[in-house]
Amino acid sequence: MRAATAYAHPNIALVKYWGKRNDELNIPATPSLALTLGDLRTTTHVEETTSSVVVLDDERVDDNKINGWLAQLRRQFDLPHIRIESSSNFPANSGLASSASGFAALTLATSTAFELDLSLQEQCDWARRGSASAARSLHGGFVTLEPRENTCRVSQILHENEWDLSVAVAITSDRSKSTGSTIGMTASRDTSPFYEAWTRTTIDAFGLGLSAVQNKDFPALAQVAEASCRHMHALMLSTEPSLIYWNAATLHCIEAVERMRAGGINVFYTIDAGSHVKAVCESDAVNEVSDRLRQFEGVHGVVVSSIGGPAQLVSER
Ligand code: PMV
């Protein structure tokens, strides 16, 4: 019986993408830049079986994204029925990028178990078809995802040990996000009057973010990352019907991060399609940053993470 287990870390975008150029191939409209969260992980086991089953965090599910992904894979490769079991050490579907780590781990486990013989770039292509941000989770450290004609280029900009930053993730809700990213970003593209401005300014932001990371220039990265986050949420707010992911605790955390930075701490915030606030800071400040965020009403807890490495194979047979 063929089987393999792999894990991958989620990643958080500092220059974000929200909107696709090609829905069928799942190609983002704009380039993005992210960092990998090493202390959060999704572990996925796949094995040959007699009827296909998907189990996510101990619950048997009928997941459209995974089913669609498997159907595409079967068009290209001769695969048996597969049992997929996946679990994360952090809440799924809440804006913590579980689909990124999930599809990265699933791609690596599946391609190993069934000897699909995929290069790293091909693994990135398949992971991207499940969730575009998943392509970034096959690499570690700081990673870019850039749209090309019928694919995307994925590159590691800095290795996970090259810049000693950490992330304090303030968990501000225990519910799943209200609107998933695929539906949300299609609605933004179709209805927001600001969509064209968003894609145009994101291309400039990507260039600035890239050189800030290459030069390890924290203030420059803070400025571009916070602006990208606010612009994306402004686009979401201007979508019909409106996509409001923030809650009161999100705003308290934003203010706290701004106050800490004004007080001399190198820290900035970023928020994805959910209400949690990720405070990125120099590692020696992470305890202070997480203690401050933990004080607010509505903050259920703070998870601290260092920057993580690439997806890894755990076992195969
Ligand atoms: O690719 P998806 O469906 O996981 O969407 C990712 C969307 C954001 O996390 C909000 C931004 C990003 O670039 O990761």
py3Dmol code that shows the C-alpha trace and the ligand (Angstrom):
import py3Dmol

protein = """\
ATOM      1  CA  MET A   1       0.000   0.000   0.000  1.00  0.00           C
ATOM      2  CA  ARG A   2       1.496   3.299  -1.092  1.00  0.00           C
ATOM      3  CA  ALA A   3       1.457   6.105   1.525  1.00  0.00           C
ATOM      4  CA  ALA A   4       3.289   9.257   2.618  1.00  0.00           C
ATOM      5  CA  THR A   5       3.089  11.912   5.338  1.00  0.00           C
ATOM      6  CA  ALA A   6       4.277  15.494   4.940  1.00  0.00           C
ATOM      7  CA  TYR A   7       3.940  18.747   6.837  1.00  0.00           C
ATOM      8  CA  ALA A   8       3.958  22.406   5.808  1.00  0.00           C
ATOM      9  CA  HIS A   9       3.706  25.735   7.615  1.00  0.00           C
ATOM     10  CA  PRO A  10       1.184  28.445   6.809  1.00  0.00           C
ATOM     11  CA  ASN A  11       2.512  31.710   5.444  1.00  0.00           C
ATOM     12  CA  ILE A  12       1.262  35.269   5.887  1.00  0.00           C
ATOM     13  CA  ALA A  13       1.408  37.756   3.062  1.00  0.00           C
ATOM     14  CA  LEU A  14       3.134  41.078   3.706  1.00  0.00           C
ATOM     15  CA  VAL A  15       2.269  42.301   0.210  1.00  0.00           C
ATOM     16  CA  LYS A  16      -1.078  40.626  -0.341  1.00  0.00           C
ATOM     17  CA  TYR A  17      -2.978  39.278  -3.287  1.00  0.00           C
ATOM     18  CA  TRP A  18      -6.776  39.519  -3.492  1.00  0.00           C
ATOM     19  CA  GLY A  19      -8.177  38.807  -6.932  1.00  0.00           C
ATOM     20  CA  LYS A  20      -7.384  36.397  -9.741  1.00  0.00           C
ATOM     21  CA  ARG A  21      -6.220  36.855 -13.296  1.00  0.00           C
ATOM     22  CA  ASN A  22      -7.237  33.291 -14.273  1.00  0.00           C
ATOM     23  CA  ASP A  23      -9.927  31.527 -12.201  1.00  0.00           C
ATOM     24  CA  GLU A  24      -9.529  28.154 -13.855  1.00  0.00           C
ATOM     25  CA  LEU A  25      -5.774  27.902 -13.276  1.00  0.00           C
ATOM     26  CA  ASN A  26      -6.037  29.858  -9.993  1.00  0.00           C
ATOM     27  CA  ILE A  27      -3.496  32.493 -11.003  1.00  0.00           C
ATOM     28  CA  PRO A  28      -3.469  35.688  -8.898  1.00  0.00           C
ATOM     29  CA  ALA A  29      -3.822  39.051 -10.630  1.00  0.00           C
ATOM     30  CA  THR A  30      -0.842  40.505  -8.771  1.00  0.00           C
ATOM     31  CA  PRO A  31       2.464  39.386  -7.231  1.00  0.00           C
ATOM     32  CA  SER A  32       2.663  38.784  -3.473  1.00  0.00           C
ATOM     33  CA  LEU A  33       5.343  38.476  -0.807  1.00  0.00           C
ATOM     34  CA  ALA A  34       4.981  36.367   2.348  1.00  0.00           C
ATOM     35  CA  LEU A  35       6.768  34.947   5.340  1.00  0.00           C
ATOM     36  CA  THR A  36       6.435  31.399   6.661  1.00  0.00           C
ATOM     37  CA  LEU A  37       5.194  30.770  10.237  1.00  0.00           C
ATOM     38  CA  GLY A  38       7.422  28.026  11.631  1.00  0.00           C
ATOM     39  CA  ASP A  39       5.535  27.222  14.849  1.00  0.00           C
ATOM     40  CA  LEU A  40       2.225  26.600  13.064  1.00  0.00           C
ATOM     41  CA  ARG A  41       1.944  23.485  10.957  1.00  0.00           C
ATOM     42  CA  THR A  42      -0.406  21.198   9.055  1.00  0.00           C
ATOM     43  CA  THR A  43       0.489  17.521   8.825  1.00  0.00           C
ATOM     44  CA  THR A  44      -1.106  15.472   6.048  1.00  0.00           C
ATOM     45  CA  HIS A  45      -1.097  11.728   5.513  1.00  0.00           C
ATOM     46  CA  VAL A  46      -2.228  10.156   2.223  1.00  0.00           C
ATOM     47  CA  GLU A  47      -2.618   6.474   1.459  1.00  0.00           C
ATOM     48  CA  GLU A  48      -3.987   4.210  -1.191  1.00  0.00           C
ATOM     49  CA  THR A  49      -7.384   2.816  -0.195  1.00  0.00           C
ATOM     50  CA  THR A  50     -10.550   1.265  -1.638  1.00  0.00           C
ATOM     51  CA  SER A  51     -12.780   4.368  -1.497  1.00  0.00           C
ATOM     52  CA  SER A  52     -11.682   8.004  -1.268  1.00  0.00           C
ATOM     53  CA  VAL A  53     -12.090   9.751   2.102  1.00  0.00           C
ATOM     54  CA  VAL A  54     -11.004  13.145   3.434  1.00  0.00           C
ATOM     55  CA  VAL A  55     -10.577  13.636   7.196  1.00  0.00           C
ATOM     56  CA  LEU A  56      -9.712  17.157   8.398  1.00  0.00           C
ATOM     57  CA  ASP A  57      -8.892  17.646  12.085  1.00  0.00           C
ATOM     58  CA  ASP A  58     -10.497  14.254  12.929  1.00  0.00           C
ATOM     59  CA  GLU A  59     -13.725  15.041  11.072  1.00  0.00           C
ATOM     60  CA  ARG A  60     -14.761  13.320   7.846  1.00  0.00           C
ATOM     61  CA  VAL A  61     -15.583  16.074   5.311  1.00  0.00           C
ATOM     62  CA  ASP A  62     -16.774  16.556   1.749  1.00  0.00           C
ATOM     63  CA  ASP A  63     -14.476  19.430   0.783  1.00  0.00           C
ATOM     64  CA  ASN A  64     -15.146  21.039  -2.617  1.00  0.00           C
ATOM     65  CA  LYS A  65     -11.656  22.514  -2.904  1.00  0.00           C
ATOM     66  CA  ILE A  66      -9.933  19.190  -2.196  1.00  0.00           C
ATOM     67  CA  ASN A  67     -12.356  17.256  -4.436  1.00  0.00           C
ATOM     68  CA  GLY A  68     -11.805  19.714  -7.315  1.00  0.00           C
ATOM     69  CA  TRP A  69      -8.045  19.562  -6.823  1.00  0.00           C
ATOM     70  CA  LEU A  70      -8.023  15.752  -6.875  1.00  0.00           C
ATOM     71  CA  ALA A  71     -10.215  15.729 -10.004  1.00  0.00           C
ATOM     72  CA  GLN A  72      -7.674  17.952 -11.807  1.00  0.00           C
ATOM     73  CA  LEU A  73      -4.787  15.775 -10.653  1.00  0.00           C
ATOM     74  CA  ARG A  74      -6.560  12.631 -11.882  1.00  0.00           C
ATOM     75  CA  ARG A  75      -6.872  14.165 -15.356  1.00  0.00           C
ATOM     76  CA  GLN A  76      -3.091  14.175 -15.566  1.00  0.00           C
ATOM     77  CA  PHE A  77      -2.048  11.182 -13.444  1.00  0.00           C
ATOM     78  CA  ASP A  78      -3.360   7.675 -12.940  1.00  0.00           C
ATOM     79  CA  LEU A  79      -4.205   7.690  -9.215  1.00  0.00           C
ATOM     80  CA  PRO A  80      -5.911   5.106  -6.979  1.00  0.00           C
ATOM     81  CA  HIS A  81      -8.614   5.956  -4.414  1.00  0.00           C
ATOM     82  CA  ILE A  82      -6.923   7.978  -1.684  1.00  0.00           C
ATOM     83  CA  ARG A  83      -7.540   8.444   2.033  1.00  0.00           C
ATOM     84  CA  ILE A  84      -6.400  11.927   3.112  1.00  0.00           C
ATOM     85  CA  GLU A  85      -5.987  12.740   6.802  1.00  0.00           C
ATOM     86  CA  SER A  86      -4.887  16.217   7.726  1.00  0.00           C
ATOM     87  CA  SER A  87      -4.601  18.086  11.015  1.00  0.00           C
ATOM     88  CA  SER A  88      -3.282  21.489  12.066  1.00  0.00           C
ATOM     89  CA  ASN A  89      -1.963  22.716  15.407  1.00  0.00           C
ATOM     90  CA  PHE A  90      -3.938  25.982  14.943  1.00  0.00           C
ATOM     91  CA  PRO A  91      -7.584  26.874  14.108  1.00  0.00           C
ATOM     92  CA  ALA A  92      -8.578  26.161  10.478  1.00  0.00           C
ATOM     93  CA  ASN A  93     -10.681  28.473   8.259  1.00  0.00           C
ATOM     94  CA  SER A  94     -10.198  31.563  10.347  1.00  0.00           C
ATOM     95  CA  GLY A  95      -7.673  33.613   8.397  1.00  0.00           C
ATOM     96  CA  LEU A  96      -4.593  31.740   9.593  1.00  0.00           C
ATOM     97  CA  ALA A  97      -3.846  30.306   6.142  1.00  0.00           C
ATOM     98  CA  SER A  98      -4.701  26.664   6.874  1.00  0.00           C
ATOM     99  CA  SER A  99      -5.483  26.133   3.187  1.00  0.00           C
ATOM    100  CA  ALA A 100      -1.938  27.274   2.319  1.00  0.00           C
ATOM    101  CA  SER A 101      -0.218  24.812   4.665  1.00  0.00           C
ATOM    102  CA  GLY A 102      -2.871  22.177   3.881  1.00  0.00           C
ATOM    103  CA  PHE A 103      -2.456  22.163   0.100  1.00  0.00           C
ATOM    104  CA  ALA A 104       1.335  22.427   0.357  1.00  0.00           C
ATOM    105  CA  ALA A 105       1.487  19.358   2.652  1.00  0.00           C
ATOM    106  CA  LEU A 106      -1.107  17.516   0.527  1.00  0.00           C
ATOM    107  CA  THR A 107       0.836  18.156  -2.685  1.00  0.00           C
ATOM    108  CA  LEU A 108       4.128  16.967  -1.218  1.00  0.00           C
ATOM    109  CA  ALA A 109       2.560  13.850   0.377  1.00  0.00           C
ATOM    110  CA  THR A 110       0.572  12.932  -2.752  1.00  0.00           C
ATOM    111  CA  SER A 111       3.410  13.440  -5.204  1.00  0.00           C
ATOM    112  CA  THR A 112       5.728  11.336  -3.003  1.00  0.00           C
ATOM    113  CA  ALA A 113       3.291   8.494  -2.246  1.00  0.00           C
ATOM    114  CA  PHE A 114       2.279   8.033  -5.888  1.00  0.00           C
ATOM    115  CA  GLU A 115       5.683   8.873  -7.403  1.00  0.00           C
ATOM    116  CA  LEU A 116       4.405  11.714  -9.557  1.00  0.00           C
ATOM    117  CA  ASP A 117       7.985  12.856 -10.019  1.00  0.00           C
ATOM    118  CA  LEU A 118       7.227  16.581  -9.685  1.00  0.00           C
ATOM    119  CA  SER A 119       9.961  19.222  -9.542  1.00  0.00           C
ATOM    120  CA  LEU A 120       9.644  21.864  -6.804  1.00  0.00           C
ATOM    121  CA  GLN A 121       8.204  24.314  -9.355  1.00  0.00           C
ATOM    122  CA  GLU A 122       5.645  21.677 -10.454  1.00  0.00           C
ATOM    123  CA  GLN A 123       4.716  21.019  -6.816  1.00  0.00           C
ATOM    124  CA  CYS A 124       4.195  24.776  -6.424  1.00  0.00           C
ATOM    125  CA  ASP A 125       1.932  24.724  -9.514  1.00  0.00           C
ATOM    126  CA  TRP A 126      -0.222  21.930  -8.094  1.00  0.00           C
ATOM    127  CA  ALA A 127      -0.383  23.472  -4.621  1.00  0.00           C
ATOM    128  CA  ARG A 128      -1.413  26.778  -6.235  1.00  0.00           C
ATOM    129  CA  ARG A 129      -4.320  25.091  -8.011  1.00  0.00           C
ATOM    130  CA  GLY A 130      -5.727  24.185  -4.587  1.00  0.00           C
ATOM    131  CA  SER A 131      -5.063  27.551  -2.952  1.00  0.00           C
ATOM    132  CA  ALA A 132      -2.841  30.163  -4.600  1.00  0.00           C
ATOM    133  CA  SER A 133      -1.062  31.071  -1.375  1.00  0.00           C
ATOM    134  CA  ALA A 134      -0.189  27.371  -0.847  1.00  0.00           C
ATOM    135  CA  ALA A 135       2.503  27.644  -3.522  1.00  0.00           C
ATOM    136  CA  ARG A 136       4.420  29.916  -1.108  1.00  0.00           C
ATOM    137  CA  SER A 137       4.261  27.328   1.723  1.00  0.00           C
ATOM    138  CA  LEU A 138       6.422  24.804  -0.120  1.00  0.00           C
ATOM    139  CA  HIS A 139       9.334  27.172   0.490  1.00  0.00           C
ATOM    140  CA  GLY A 140      10.550  28.586   3.799  1.00  0.00           C
ATOM    141  CA  GLY A 141      11.567  32.085   4.901  1.00  0.00           C
ATOM    142  CA  PHE A 142      10.450  35.031   2.759  1.00  0.00           C
ATOM    143  CA  VAL A 143       8.785  33.921  -0.471  1.00  0.00           C
ATOM    144  CA  THR A 144       7.351  35.637  -3.557  1.00  0.00           C
ATOM    145  CA  LEU A 145       4.589  34.408  -5.873  1.00  0.00           C
ATOM    146  CA  GLU A 146       4.487  36.143  -9.256  1.00  0.00           C
ATOM    147  CA  PRO A 147       1.898  35.519 -11.983  1.00  0.00           C
ATOM    148  CA  ARG A 148       3.173  34.460 -15.394  1.00  0.00           C
ATOM    149  CA  GLU A 149       1.325  33.466 -18.603  1.00  0.00           C
ATOM    150  CA  ASN A 150      -0.161  30.086 -17.509  1.00  0.00           C
ATOM    151  CA  THR A 151       1.609  29.616 -14.211  1.00  0.00           C
ATOM    152  CA  CYS A 152       3.298  31.484 -11.340  1.00  0.00           C
ATOM    153  CA  ARG A 153       6.919  31.854 -10.380  1.00  0.00           C
ATOM    154  CA  VAL A 154       7.658  31.081  -6.730  1.00  0.00           C
ATOM    155  CA  SER A 155      11.007  32.222  -5.287  1.00  0.00           C
ATOM    156  CA  GLN A 156      12.626  32.258  -1.883  1.00  0.00           C
ATOM    157  CA  ILE A 157      14.013  35.756  -1.199  1.00  0.00           C
ATOM    158  CA  LEU A 158      15.544  35.148   2.236  1.00  0.00           C
ATOM    159  CA  HIS A 159      16.169  31.848   3.991  1.00  0.00           C
ATOM    160  CA  GLU A 160      14.363  31.366   7.350  1.00  0.00           C
ATOM    161  CA  ASN A 161      17.588  32.030   9.315  1.00  0.00           C
ATOM    162  CA  GLU A 162      18.614  35.170   7.469  1.00  0.00           C
ATOM    163  CA  TRP A 163      16.469  37.731   9.326  1.00  0.00           C
ATOM    164  CA  ASP A 164      15.617  37.205  12.994  1.00  0.00           C
ATOM    165  CA  LEU A 165      11.978  38.252  13.022  1.00  0.00           C
ATOM    166  CA  SER A 166       9.059  36.685  14.919  1.00  0.00           C
ATOM    167  CA  VAL A 167       5.305  36.946  14.709  1.00  0.00           C
ATOM    168  CA  ALA A 168       2.790  37.310  17.557  1.00  0.00           C
ATOM    169  CA  VAL A 169      -0.615  36.200  16.297  1.00  0.00           C
ATOM    170  CA  ALA A 170      -3.472  37.678  18.350  1.00  0.00           C
ATOM    171  CA  ILE A 171      -6.427  35.294  18.080  1.00  0.00           C
ATOM    172  CA  THR A 172      -9.468  37.569  18.092  1.00  0.00           C
ATOM    173  CA  SER A 173     -12.258  35.113  17.267  1.00  0.00           C
ATOM    174  CA  ASP A 174     -13.069  31.438  17.705  1.00  0.00           C
ATOM    175  CA  ARG A 175     -15.372  31.328  14.671  1.00  0.00           C
ATOM    176  CA  SER A 176     -14.707  30.386  11.061  1.00  0.00           C
ATOM    177  CA  LYS A 177     -14.390  33.354   8.709  1.00  0.00           C
ATOM    178  CA  SER A 178     -17.667  34.566   7.226  1.00  0.00           C
ATOM    179  CA  THR A 179     -16.680  34.486   3.529  1.00  0.00           C
ATOM    180  CA  GLY A 180     -13.989  32.256   2.058  1.00  0.00           C
ATOM    181  CA  SER A 181     -11.208  33.838   0.020  1.00  0.00           C
ATOM    182  CA  THR A 182     -12.246  32.472  -3.409  1.00  0.00           C
ATOM    183  CA  ILE A 183     -15.811  33.814  -3.204  1.00  0.00           C
ATOM    184  CA  GLY A 184     -14.665  37.028  -1.525  1.00  0.00           C
ATOM    185  CA  MET A 185     -12.011  37.939  -4.060  1.00  0.00           C
ATOM    186  CA  THR A 186     -14.289  37.213  -7.023  1.00  0.00           C
ATOM    187  CA  ALA A 187     -16.897  39.528  -5.506  1.00  0.00           C
ATOM    188  CA  SER A 188     -14.284  42.261  -4.992  1.00  0.00           C
ATOM    189  CA  ARG A 189     -13.123  42.010  -8.597  1.00  0.00           C
ATOM    190  CA  ASP A 190     -16.706  42.117  -9.871  1.00  0.00           C
ATOM    191  CA  THR A 191     -18.154  44.836  -7.654  1.00  0.00           C
ATOM    192  CA  SER A 192     -15.564  47.107  -6.022  1.00  0.00           C
ATOM    193  CA  PRO A 193     -14.989  50.482  -7.726  1.00  0.00           C
ATOM    194  CA  PHE A 194     -11.442  50.342  -6.327  1.00  0.00           C
ATOM    195  CA  TYR A 195     -10.324  47.013  -7.809  1.00  0.00           C
ATOM    196  CA  GLU A 196      -8.265  48.501 -10.657  1.00  0.00           C
ATOM    197  CA  ALA A 197      -6.487  50.881  -8.238  1.00  0.00           C
ATOM    198  CA  TRP A 198      -5.786  47.928  -5.912  1.00  0.00           C
ATOM    199  CA  THR A 199      -4.061  45.848  -8.606  1.00  0.00           C
ATOM    200  CA  ARG A 200      -2.079  48.839  -9.908  1.00  0.00           C
ATOM    201  CA  THR A 201      -0.805  49.927  -6.482  1.00  0.00           C
ATOM    202  CA  THR A 202      -0.055  46.343  -5.418  1.00  0.00           C
ATOM    203  CA  ILE A 203       2.444  45.979  -8.264  1.00  0.00           C
ATOM    204  CA  ASP A 204       4.329  49.031  -6.926  1.00  0.00           C
ATOM    205  CA  ALA A 205       4.029  47.769  -3.336  1.00  0.00           C
ATOM    206  CA  PHE A 206       5.515  44.426  -4.384  1.00  0.00           C
ATOM    207  CA  GLY A 207       8.662  46.134  -5.731  1.00  0.00           C
ATOM    208  CA  LEU A 208       9.036  48.144  -2.525  1.00  0.00           C
ATOM    209  CA  GLY A 209       8.384  45.115  -0.297  1.00  0.00           C
ATOM    210  CA  LEU A 210      10.870  43.007  -2.200  1.00  0.00           C
ATOM    211  CA  SER A 211      13.698  45.513  -1.804  1.00  0.00           C
ATOM    212  CA  ALA A 212      12.803  46.059   1.888  1.00  0.00           C
ATOM    213  CA  VAL A 213      13.210  42.305   2.502  1.00  0.00           C
ATOM    214  CA  GLN A 214      16.377  42.040   0.416  1.00  0.00           C
ATOM    215  CA  ASN A 215      17.892  44.952   2.421  1.00  0.00           C
ATOM    216  CA  LYS A 216      16.364  43.731   5.737  1.00  0.00           C
ATOM    217  CA  ASP A 217      14.977  47.259   6.113  1.00  0.00           C
ATOM    218  CA  PHE A 218      12.385  46.905   8.888  1.00  0.00           C
ATOM    219  CA  PRO A 219      10.842  50.428   8.760  1.00  0.00           C
ATOM    220  CA  ALA A 220      10.424  50.197   4.966  1.00  0.00           C
ATOM    221  CA  LEU A 221       8.819  46.749   5.236  1.00  0.00           C
ATOM    222  CA  ALA A 222       6.539  47.961   8.057  1.00  0.00           C
ATOM    223  CA  GLN A 223       5.277  50.804   5.910  1.00  0.00           C
ATOM    224  CA  VAL A 224       4.610  48.744   2.786  1.00  0.00           C
ATOM    225  CA  ALA A 225       3.073  45.780   4.665  1.00  0.00           C
ATOM    226  CA  GLU A 226       0.651  47.857   6.747  1.00  0.00           C
ATOM    227  CA  ALA A 227      -0.391  49.839   3.666  1.00  0.00           C
ATOM    228  CA  SER A 228      -0.968  46.617   1.669  1.00  0.00           C
ATOM    229  CA  CYS A 229      -3.093  45.241   4.520  1.00  0.00           C
ATOM    230  CA  ARG A 230      -5.189  48.411   4.831  1.00  0.00           C
ATOM    231  CA  HIS A 231      -5.624  48.695   1.055  1.00  0.00           C
ATOM    232  CA  MET A 232      -6.808  45.076   0.837  1.00  0.00           C
ATOM    233  CA  HIS A 233      -9.316  45.592   3.666  1.00  0.00           C
ATOM    234  CA  ALA A 234     -10.480  48.859   2.055  1.00  0.00           C
ATOM    235  CA  LEU A 235     -11.113  46.862  -1.134  1.00  0.00           C
ATOM    236  CA  MET A 236     -13.014  44.270   0.916  1.00  0.00           C
ATOM    237  CA  LEU A 237     -15.098  46.986   2.594  1.00  0.00           C
ATOM    238  CA  SER A 238     -15.954  48.467  -0.805  1.00  0.00           C
ATOM    239  CA  THR A 239     -17.153  45.090  -2.156  1.00  0.00           C
ATOM    240  CA  GLU A 240     -20.918  44.484  -2.575  1.00  0.00           C
ATOM    241  CA  PRO A 241     -22.103  42.985  -0.280  1.00  0.00           C
ATOM    242  CA  SER A 242     -19.370  44.300   1.977  1.00  0.00           C
ATOM    243  CA  LEU A 243     -16.683  41.979   3.344  1.00  0.00           C
ATOM    244  CA  ILE A 244     -15.992  43.012   6.926  1.00  0.00           C
ATOM    245  CA  TYR A 245     -13.465  40.694   8.544  1.00  0.00           C
ATOM    246  CA  TRP A 246     -12.350  42.894  11.449  1.00  0.00           C
ATOM    247  CA  ASN A 247     -13.920  43.048  14.898  1.00  0.00           C
ATOM    248  CA  ALA A 248     -13.401  45.363  17.882  1.00  0.00           C
ATOM    249  CA  ALA A 249     -10.380  43.414  19.130  1.00  0.00           C
ATOM    250  CA  THR A 250      -8.753  43.687  15.668  1.00  0.00           C
ATOM    251  CA  LEU A 251      -8.890  47.481  15.961  1.00  0.00           C
ATOM    252  CA  HIS A 252      -7.540  47.455  19.539  1.00  0.00           C
ATOM    253  CA  CYS A 253      -4.572  45.378  18.373  1.00  0.00           C
ATOM    254  CA  ILE A 254      -3.886  47.709  15.414  1.00  0.00           C
ATOM    255  CA  GLU A 255      -3.816  50.698  17.766  1.00  0.00           C
ATOM    256  CA  ALA A 256      -1.578  48.849  20.211  1.00  0.00           C
ATOM    257  CA  VAL A 257       0.920  47.989  17.466  1.00  0.00           C
ATOM    258  CA  GLU A 258       0.975  51.619  16.305  1.00  0.00           C
ATOM    259  CA  ARG A 259       1.580  52.780  19.907  1.00  0.00           C
ATOM    260  CA  MET A 260       4.391  50.253  20.415  1.00  0.00           C
ATOM    261  CA  ARG A 261       6.070  51.396  17.207  1.00  0.00           C
ATOM    262  CA  ALA A 262       5.741  55.045  18.252  1.00  0.00           C
ATOM    263  CA  GLY A 263       7.436  53.983  21.519  1.00  0.00           C
ATOM    264  CA  GLY A 264      10.459  52.636  19.627  1.00  0.00           C
ATOM    265  CA  ILE A 265       9.651  48.926  19.134  1.00  0.00           C
ATOM    266  CA  ASN A 266      10.181  47.569  15.632  1.00  0.00           C
ATOM    267  CA  VAL A 267       6.763  45.982  15.041  1.00  0.00           C
ATOM    268  CA  PHE A 268       4.060  46.152  12.364  1.00  0.00           C
ATOM    269  CA  TYR A 269       0.683  44.497  11.861  1.00  0.00           C
ATOM    270  CA  THR A 270      -0.916  42.544   9.061  1.00  0.00           C
ATOM    271  CA  ILE A 271      -4.391  40.950   8.828  1.00  0.00           C
ATOM    272  CA  ASP A 272      -5.711  38.445   6.274  1.00  0.00           C
ATOM    273  CA  ALA A 273      -9.268  37.308   5.469  1.00  0.00           C
ATOM    274  CA  GLY A 274     -10.193  37.030   9.128  1.00  0.00           C
ATOM    275  CA  SER A 275     -10.023  39.088  12.304  1.00  0.00           C
ATOM    276  CA  HIS A 276      -6.728  37.844  13.783  1.00  0.00           C
ATOM    277  CA  VAL A 277      -3.859  40.319  13.957  1.00  0.00           C
ATOM    278  CA  LYS A 278      -0.346  39.194  13.113  1.00  0.00           C
ATOM    279  CA  ALA A 279       2.254  41.472  14.698  1.00  0.00           C
ATOM    280  CA  VAL A 280       5.616  41.022  12.985  1.00  0.00           C
ATOM    281  CA  CYS A 281       8.550  42.197  15.101  1.00  0.00           C
ATOM    282  CA  GLU A 282      12.231  41.754  15.845  1.00  0.00           C
ATOM    283  CA  SER A 283      12.547  38.534  17.836  1.00  0.00           C
ATOM    284  CA  ASP A 284      13.889  40.145  21.006  1.00  0.00           C
ATOM    285  CA  ALA A 285      10.658  42.207  21.255  1.00  0.00           C
ATOM    286  CA  VAL A 286       8.192  39.353  20.721  1.00  0.00           C
ATOM    287  CA  ASN A 287       7.471  38.663  24.422  1.00  0.00           C
ATOM    288  CA  GLU A 288       6.671  42.298  25.099  1.00  0.00           C
ATOM    289  CA  VAL A 289       4.533  42.531  21.938  1.00  0.00           C
ATOM    290  CA  SER A 290       2.553  39.396  22.798  1.00  0.00           C
ATOM    291  CA  ASP A 291       2.066  40.487  26.459  1.00  0.00           C
ATOM    292  CA  ARG A 292       0.640  43.817  25.286  1.00  0.00           C
ATOM    293  CA  LEU A 293      -1.740  42.221  22.763  1.00  0.00           C
ATOM    294  CA  ARG A 294      -2.933  39.602  25.262  1.00  0.00           C
ATOM    295  CA  GLN A 295      -4.319  42.348  27.550  1.00  0.00           C
ATOM    296  CA  PHE A 296      -7.195  43.335  25.282  1.00  0.00           C
ATOM    297  CA  GLU A 297     -10.761  42.197  25.741  1.00  0.00           C
ATOM    298  CA  GLY A 298     -11.649  39.971  22.779  1.00  0.00           C
ATOM    299  CA  VAL A 299      -8.126  38.593  22.411  1.00  0.00           C
ATOM    300  CA  HIS A 300      -8.520  34.871  23.149  1.00  0.00           C
ATOM    301  CA  GLY A 301      -4.803  34.188  23.152  1.00  0.00           C
ATOM    302  CA  VAL A 302      -1.550  35.022  21.401  1.00  0.00           C
ATOM    303  CA  VAL A 303       0.445  32.443  19.461  1.00  0.00           C
ATOM    304  CA  VAL A 304       4.119  33.242  18.975  1.00  0.00           C
ATOM    305  CA  SER A 305       5.990  31.959  15.954  1.00  0.00           C
ATOM    306  CA  SER A 306       9.439  32.252  14.512  1.00  0.00           C
ATOM    307  CA  ILE A 307      10.006  32.157  10.757  1.00  0.00           C
ATOM    308  CA  GLY A 308       9.707  28.645   9.367  1.00  0.00           C
ATOM    309  CA  GLY A 309      11.342  26.455   6.777  1.00  0.00           C
ATOM    310  CA  PRO A 310       9.983  24.636   3.719  1.00  0.00           C
ATOM    311  CA  ALA A 311       7.421  21.814   3.583  1.00  0.00           C
ATOM    312  CA  GLN A 312       8.970  18.508   4.641  1.00  0.00           C
ATOM    313  CA  LEU A 313       8.374  14.858   4.061  1.00  0.00           C
ATOM    314  CA  VAL A 314       7.872  12.920   7.342  1.00  0.00           C
ATOM    315  CA  SER A 315       7.582   9.354   6.029  1.00  0.00           C
ATOM    316  CA  GLU A 316       6.825   7.312   2.925  1.00  0.00           C
ATOM    317  CA  ARG A 317       6.356   3.675   2.056  1.00  0.00           C
TER     318      ARG A 317
END
"""
ligand_1 = """\
14
PMV
O -4.925 31.814 -2.027
P -5.919 31.903 -0.963
O -7.265 31.475 -1.414
O -5.440 31.181 0.242
O -6.078 33.448 -0.578
C -5.126 34.185 0.148
C -5.630 35.541 0.443
C -4.868 36.332 1.500
O -4.390 35.492 2.518
C -5.829 37.330 2.143
C -3.730 37.139 0.894
C -2.485 36.382 0.520
O -1.760 36.863 -0.381
O -2.189 35.344 1.143
"""
view = py3Dmol.view(width=600, height=400)
view.addModel(protein, "pdb")
view.setStyle({"model": 0}, {"cartoon": {"style": "trace"}})
view.addModel(ligand_1, "xyz")
view.setStyle({"model": 1}, {"stick": {}})
view.zoomTo()
view.show()
